[in-house]
Amino acid sequence: MADLTFRPEIEVLSAADGVRRRQRSEADKLRIVEESFLGHRQASATARRHGISRSLMTTWRRQYRNGELGVCRPPSFTPLALAVEAQDRTPETGTLPAAEGKAEIMLANGRRLVVPLHIDPAVLARLLPAVDGQ
């Protein structure tokens, strides 16, 4: 005899059966984000290569720019060379006048720091973390 009662088929899914979210370390996140900034690569291509969503890559990149991702890095200096034209030399001694120029430094938090060109690098290294808020 046939059973005429309705019994829907139910499949029970367990969390252990499914794919779990990956927990990436800060070092992995930093490596992936820095790779996405290299050259003219697209962030979506880097995200696809590492198996993450484009929106997650965008979030990590924003956190990286704001200094929220990974450890805070100490300020680094870029070599700077100033060329003074020959007409700026004093005619009697042939030496350059004292530098009275200023350098403008844009910080990661959006602040701007204007310092004299002849500032001692050690003083500037102590000043930057205080101004940058680290």
Secondary structure, 3 states (H helix, E strand, C coil): CCCCCCCCCCCCCCCCCCCCCCCCCHHHHHHHHHHHHCCCCCHHHHHHHHCCCHHHHHHHHHHHHCCCCCCCCCCCCCCCCCCCCHHHCCCCCCCCCCCCCEEEEECCCCCEEEEECCCCHHHHHHHHHHHHCC
